Each structure stands twice: as structure tokens, then as C-alpha cells.
Amino acid sequence: MSGARVKRVGFIGLGNMGGPMCSHLLAAGFEVSAYDLDAAALARLRDAGARAATSARDCARQAEALITMLPAPPQVEEVLLGTDGVIAALEPRALVIEMSTSSLAVGRRAREAASARGIDLLDAPVAGQSIGARAGTLAIYVGGEQHAFERARPLLEAIGDPQRIFHVGGAGAGYTVKLLLNLLWFIESVAAGEVLTVGVRAGVSLEQLHAALVGSPANSNFLEHDVRSVLDHGDYDEAFPMRLVTKDLGLAVELARDVGMPVELTALVEQIHRRARARYGDDAGEISAIRLYEELAGVELRLDR
């Protein structure tokens, strides 16, 4: 099994990200068993051609590779290592591709359990938001052994952009890169909110200010592209809710603490997002920190299009 191309895949976690990712595997011709606690999400994948598993363990049955896409570290640990954990149900030489944004500590425990059973485990979180999941253009950051990465590559290329699948190092490196990527993105969200509201309050038109910043050395992908959902449509991207934003930022703070780095800016940005979550609710969109600055400035950052 270890050298053969994977054909039978289990997929656990069929939410805004996992559902489209699983659909791409079906479209690529893999035999997929799918599972989610949400019956409606599971029914959508069944209708698309997946076998609807009755439990996480049933999903893992006869799977050569198992993919998990779950909300947070507690769910990752429960699915992989809990009473009905799938690692204990998989055959030796199976492959686990853990694609959630999780913690290094949970990853270590899962890897130890997998290794004891002769199972390869990769941490392979993704970036690109739900629109990227639907389009099949996700970036994927993979940590783990080279041979496991090569075996996983056809599945990853079905899910994401083949040009943006990065083997970033050994076990845990994928989680690390994803947490740092998210951290920088959320720092830029706060920075954009501050800069744009100050400029508008100072009397510069939002259109001219935004164009000037995009054309300057201070430009970023967030400023040029991601913030446009707010500027054009007043959309703060509820596909990724604040409860997950604060989870990710908490994991970034934990990572910095584990490696002994003082991160004053990170701590402040985390608290700003926690304030946005308290103000607008758990399900508010991931760019909701900008709303805090809009309220303070008494303006809405909207381009007239």
C-alpha cells in the first residue's frame, strides 16, 4: 500500500472549506467516503457521489488515506485520538492528511499515535478562504516526511493549486507556517482599518487614498484585494467567523510563547479581534476588526462603484 497510488479516501469535516475540498476529490476520480456531524452537509456530498459514512471510524474503514478538515484543535484531537478515534481504526501504512488549522501539541500527540501503528501523518493546513476551496485554488502548507508528501501530492493537487502546494519542512512545519500566515493577515486587517479611517477622517477621499496606498511601497495583497469585500460590498466575510479568528490568533500567541519570543504586536492584535468578537458576535466575519475603526471614526469605508 505504501508505494501505490491512493484510490480510497476518507474525508471528515464537510463545512464551508471541507465540503468543496471533498467535492474536488470526487471530481478527480477518487473513491471517497465522507463524514460530518451535520446531516445536511453529509447529504450534499452523498448526492455528489461520496459514500456517506455513519461515523468517523466508518469513514476510515478501508481508507488508504484519511483527510480531516475540522474547526479547532479539540475536534482534531477527538477525531484522531478520542474514544472512537480514527488512527486506531486505520490499517497500517495508511496516510493521514490533517488539513485543519490546529496546534503543534495536538499534532505531536497524533503523530506519535500514528507512528506507533505504522501510519504516516502530514499536517497540511490551507489558505485561500472558502472561495478558494470552491475554485480549487487553495494554497497548501505541508509538514512531514518527504515520502508521505509525495504519496499525498495527487490528493493535494486535486484540492488546491498545484503551483502553491509547499512542502515547508518536517512534522509541524505546516501548522507553523499557516499560523504565521494568518497572524500576518490579521495584523494587516487591523492596520488597514486604522490607516483608512484616519485618512478619511483627515479629509482624503477613500477612493484616492486606497489607490495611492495600492500604488505605494506599502501595498499588500490584503490592501489591494482582500479589503475590497468591505470597500465594495460592506462584506466582512462571514464564511470564516470570528470564533475561528480568535482561535487561530490564540494558537499564534501560544506558538510564540512555546519558542520563547516576545510578541507585543501579536498580543495586541489578538485582543483587538477578541473585542470585535465580543462586539459583533461569534459568527461575525473575519474582517470585523475594521468595523471597530469604522464605528470609532463614524464612517463607513465604502467605495462609490
C-alpha positions as CSV (number, residue, x, y, z in Angstrom):
1,M,0.0,0.0,0.0
2,S,2.8,2.4,0.9
3,G,4.1,2.9,-2.7
4,A,0.8,2.5,-4.6
5,R,-1.3,5.4,-5.7
6,V,-4.1,6.2,-3.3
7,K,-7.6,5.4,-4.6
8,R,-9.8,5.1,-1.5
9,V,-10.1,8.3,0.6
10,G,-11.9,9.1,3.8
11,F,-12.8,12.8,4.3
12,I,-14.0,14.1,7.7
13,G,-15.3,17.6,8.1
14,L,-17.6,19.0,5.3
15,G,-18.1,22.6,6.3
16,N,-17.5,25.8,4.2
17,M,-14.0,24.6,3.4
18,G,-14.1,20.8,3.7
19,G,-17.3,20.3,1.6
20,P,-15.8,21.8,-1.6
21,M,-12.4,20.2,-1.0
22,C,-14.1,16.8,-0.8
23,S,-16.1,17.5,-4.0
24,H,-12.8,18.1,-5.8
25,L,-11.6,14.7,-4.8
26,L,-14.7,13.1,-6.2
27,A,-14.3,15.1,-9.5
28,A,-10.7,13.8,-9.7
29,G,-12.0,10.2,-9.6
30,F,-11.1,9.2,-6.1
31,E,-13.4,6.8,-4.2
32,V,-14.5,8.9,-1.3
33,S,-16.2,8.1,2.0
34,A,-17.3,11.3,3.8
35,Y,-18.5,12.1,7.3
36,D,-19.7,15.1,9.2
37,L,-21.9,15.7,12.2
38,D,-24.1,18.0,10.0
39,A,-26.5,15.7,8.2
40,A,-27.3,18.3,5.5
41,A,-23.5,18.7,4.7
42,L,-23.2,14.9,4.5
43,A,-26.2,14.6,2.3
44,R,-24.7,17.1,-0.2
45,L,-21.6,15.0,-0.6
46,R,-23.6,11.8,-0.8
47,D,-25.5,13.4,-3.7
48,A,-22.2,14.3,-5.3
49,G,-21.1,10.7,-5.3
50,A,-19.4,10.1,-1.9
51,R,-20.3,7.2,0.4
52,A,-22.0,8.7,3.4
53,A,-20.3,7.1,6.4
54,T,-22.2,6.6,9.7
55,S,-19.3,7.6,11.9
56,A,-15.7,8.9,11.8
57,R,-14.5,5.3,12.3
58,D,-16.8,4.1,9.5
59,C,-15.3,6.8,7.3
60,A,-11.8,5.5,8.0
61,R,-12.7,1.9,7.2
62,Q,-10.7,0.6,4.2
63,A,-9.4,4.1,3.5
64,E,-5.9,4.3,2.1
65,A,-5.7,8.0,3.0
66,L,-7.8,9.9,5.5
67,I,-8.2,13.7,5.3
68,T,-9.5,15.8,8.2
69,M,-10.7,19.4,7.9
70,L,-12.1,20.4,11.4
71,P,-12.8,23.6,13.2
72,A,-10.2,23.6,16.0
73,P,-7.6,21.5,18.0
74,P,-10.2,19.9,20.3
75,Q,-12.1,18.5,17.4
76,V,-8.9,17.3,15.7
77,E,-7.8,15.5,18.8
78,E,-11.2,13.9,19.4
79,V,-11.5,12.7,15.8
80,L,-7.9,11.4,15.6
81,L,-7.3,10.2,19.2
82,G,-10.6,10.1,21.0
83,T,-12.7,7.1,22.2
84,D,-13.7,6.5,18.6
85,G,-10.5,7.9,17.1
86,V,-9.7,7.1,13.5
87,I,-6.0,6.5,13.9
88,A,-6.8,3.3,15.8
89,A,-9.2,2.2,13.1
90,L,-6.9,2.8,10.1
91,E,-4.8,0.0,8.6
92,P,-1.0,0.1,9.0
93,R,0.7,2.0,6.1
94,A,-2.4,4.3,5.7
95,L,-1.9,8.0,5.3
96,V,-3.5,10.8,7.4
97,I,-3.6,14.3,6.0
98,E,-4.7,16.7,8.7
99,M,-5.7,19.9,7.0
100,S,-7.2,21.9,9.8
101,T,-5.5,24.9,11.4
102,S,-4.5,23.1,14.6
103,S,-1.9,23.3,17.4
104,L,1.6,21.8,17.4
105,A,0.8,20.0,20.6
106,V,-2.2,18.1,19.2
107,G,-0.2,17.4,16.1
108,R,2.6,15.8,18.2
109,R,0.2,13.6,20.0
110,A,-1.5,12.5,16.8
111,R,1.8,11.8,15.1
112,E,3.1,9.7,18.0
113,A,-0.1,7.6,17.9
114,A,0.1,7.3,14.1
115,S,3.8,6.3,14.1
116,A,3.1,3.6,16.7
117,R,0.7,2.0,14.2
118,G,2.9,2.4,11.1
119,I,0.8,5.3,9.8
120,D,2.2,8.4,8.1
121,L,0.7,11.7,9.2
122,L,1.1,15.1,7.5
123,D,-0.1,18.4,8.8
124,A,-1.3,20.3,5.7
125,P,-3.4,23.4,6.5
126,V,-4.7,25.6,3.7
127,A,-5.1,29.2,2.8
128,G,-7.4,30.8,0.3
129,Q,-10.8,31.2,2.1
130,S,-14.0,29.4,1.1
131,I,-13.8,31.0,-2.4
132,G,-10.5,29.2,-3.0
133,A,-11.9,26.0,-1.6
134,R,-14.8,26.1,-4.1
135,A,-12.5,27.1,-7.0
136,G,-9.8,24.5,-6.2
137,T,-7.2,27.2,-5.9
138,L,-6.2,26.8,-2.2
139,A,-2.6,27.1,-1.1
140,I,-1.5,24.1,1.0
141,Y,1.4,24.1,3.5
142,V,2.6,20.6,4.3
143,G,4.8,19.4,7.2
144,G,6.0,15.8,7.3
145,E,8.2,13.2,5.7
146,Q,9.1,13.6,2.0
147,H,7.8,10.1,1.1
148,A,4.4,10.8,2.7
149,F,4.3,14.2,0.9
150,E,4.9,12.6,-2.5
151,R,2.2,10.0,-1.8
152,A,-0.2,12.7,-0.8
153,R,0.6,15.0,-3.7
154,P,-2.2,13.7,-6.2
155,L,-4.8,14.3,-3.5
156,L,-3.5,17.8,-2.7
157,E,-3.3,18.7,-6.3
158,A,-7.0,17.8,-6.7
159,I,-7.9,20.1,-3.8
160,G,-5.6,23.1,-4.3
161,D,-3.4,25.0,-6.8
162,P,-0.6,22.6,-7.9
163,Q,1.7,25.6,-8.1
164,R,1.0,26.6,-4.5
165,I,1.5,23.3,-2.7
166,F,4.5,23.8,-0.4
167,H,6.4,21.1,1.5
168,V,7.7,23.5,4.1
169,G,9.6,21.1,6.4
170,G,9.2,18.3,8.9
171,A,6.3,17.5,11.1
172,G,4.6,20.6,12.5
173,A,6.1,22.9,9.9
174,G,2.8,23.2,8.0
175,Y,0.9,24.2,11.1
176,T,3.6,26.7,12.0
177,V,3.6,28.4,8.6
178,K,-0.2,28.6,8.5
179,L,-0.4,30.2,11.9
180,L,2.1,32.8,10.9
181,L,0.4,33.4,7.6
182,N,-2.9,34.0,9.4
183,L,-1.2,36.2,12.0
184,L,0.3,38.5,9.4
185,W,-3.1,38.7,7.6
186,F,-4.9,39.7,10.7
187,I,-2.2,42.3,11.6
188,E,-2.8,43.8,8.1
189,S,-6.5,43.8,8.7
190,V,-6.1,46.0,11.8
191,A,-3.5,48.2,10.1
192,A,-5.8,48.7,7.1
193,G,-8.7,49.6,9.4
194,E,-6.6,52.2,11.2
195,V,-5.0,53.8,8.1
196,L,-8.1,54.0,6.0
197,T,-10.3,55.5,8.8
198,V,-7.6,58.1,9.8
199,G,-7.2,59.1,6.2
200,V,-10.9,59.5,5.6
201,R,-11.3,61.5,8.8
202,A,-8.5,63.7,7.6
203,G,-10.5,64.6,4.5
204,V,-8.9,62.4,1.9
205,S,-11.4,60.6,-0.4
206,L,-11.4,56.8,0.3
207,E,-11.0,56.1,-3.5
208,Q,-8.0,58.3,-3.8
209,L,-6.5,57.1,-0.5
210,H,-6.9,53.4,-1.4
211,A,-5.5,53.9,-4.9
212,A,-2.5,55.8,-3.6
213,L,-1.7,53.1,-1.0
214,V,-2.1,50.3,-3.5
215,G,0.4,52.1,-5.8
216,S,2.9,52.7,-3.0
217,P,5.7,50.6,-1.4
218,A,3.3,49.9,1.5
219,N,0.9,47.9,-0.7
220,S,-0.1,44.3,0.3
221,N,-2.3,41.6,-1.1
222,F,-4.8,42.4,1.8
223,L,-4.9,46.1,1.0
224,E,-5.2,45.6,-2.8
225,H,-7.6,42.6,-2.8
226,D,-9.0,41.3,0.4
227,V,-10.2,44.6,1.9
228,R,-12.2,45.2,-1.2
229,S,-15.0,43.0,0.0
230,V,-15.6,45.7,2.7
231,L,-14.9,48.7,0.5
232,D,-17.1,47.4,-2.4
233,H,-19.9,45.5,-0.7
234,G,-19.8,46.0,3.1
235,D,-19.0,42.3,3.3
236,Y,-16.8,41.3,6.3
237,D,-16.5,37.7,5.1
238,E,-18.8,35.6,7.4
239,A,-17.6,32.4,5.8
240,F,-14.8,32.5,8.3
241,P,-16.3,33.6,11.6
242,M,-14.7,35.5,14.5
243,R,-14.8,32.4,16.8
244,L,-12.2,30.8,14.4
245,V,-10.2,34.0,14.0
246,T,-9.7,34.3,17.8
247,K,-8.9,30.6,17.9
248,D,-6.1,31.0,15.3
249,L,-4.7,34.1,16.9
250,G,-4.7,32.3,20.3
251,L,-2.7,29.5,18.7
252,A,-0.2,32.0,17.2
253,V,0.3,33.5,20.7
254,E,0.8,30.0,22.1
255,L,3.4,29.3,19.4
256,A,5.3,32.4,20.2
257,R,5.3,31.5,23.9
258,D,6.5,28.0,23.1
259,V,9.5,29.3,21.2
260,G,10.3,32.0,23.7
261,M,9.6,35.0,21.5
262,P,8.1,38.2,22.9
263,V,5.3,39.3,20.5
264,E,3.8,42.5,21.8
265,L,2.1,43.4,18.5
266,T,0.6,39.9,18.1
267,A,-0.9,40.1,21.6
268,L,-2.4,43.5,20.8
269,V,-3.9,42.3,17.5
270,E,-5.3,39.3,19.2
271,Q,-7.1,41.5,21.8
272,I,-8.5,43.8,19.1
273,H,-10.0,40.8,17.4
274,R,-11.4,39.5,20.7
275,R,-13.0,42.9,21.2
276,A,-14.5,42.7,17.7
277,R,-15.9,39.2,18.6
278,A,-17.4,40.5,21.8
279,R,-18.9,43.4,19.9
280,Y,-20.3,41.7,16.9
281,G,-20.7,38.1,17.9
282,D,-19.1,34.7,17.4
283,D,-20.4,34.5,13.8
284,A,-19.2,37.9,12.6
285,G,-17.0,37.9,9.6
286,E,-13.2,37.6,9.8
287,I,-12.6,41.3,8.8
288,S,-14.8,42.6,11.5
289,A,-12.0,44.3,13.3
290,I,-12.3,47.0,10.6
291,R,-15.9,47.7,11.8
292,L,-14.4,48.8,15.2
293,Y,-12.5,51.5,13.5
294,E,-15.5,52.5,11.3
295,E,-17.6,52.9,14.4
296,L,-14.9,55.0,16.2
297,A,-14.4,57.2,13.1
298,G,-18.2,57.5,12.5
299,V,-17.7,56.5,8.8
300,E,-18.4,53.5,6.6
301,L,-15.4,52.6,4.4
302,R,-17.3,52.2,1.1
303,L,-16.2,53.0,-2.4
304,D,-18.8,54.5,-4.7
305,R,-19.0,52.0,-7.6
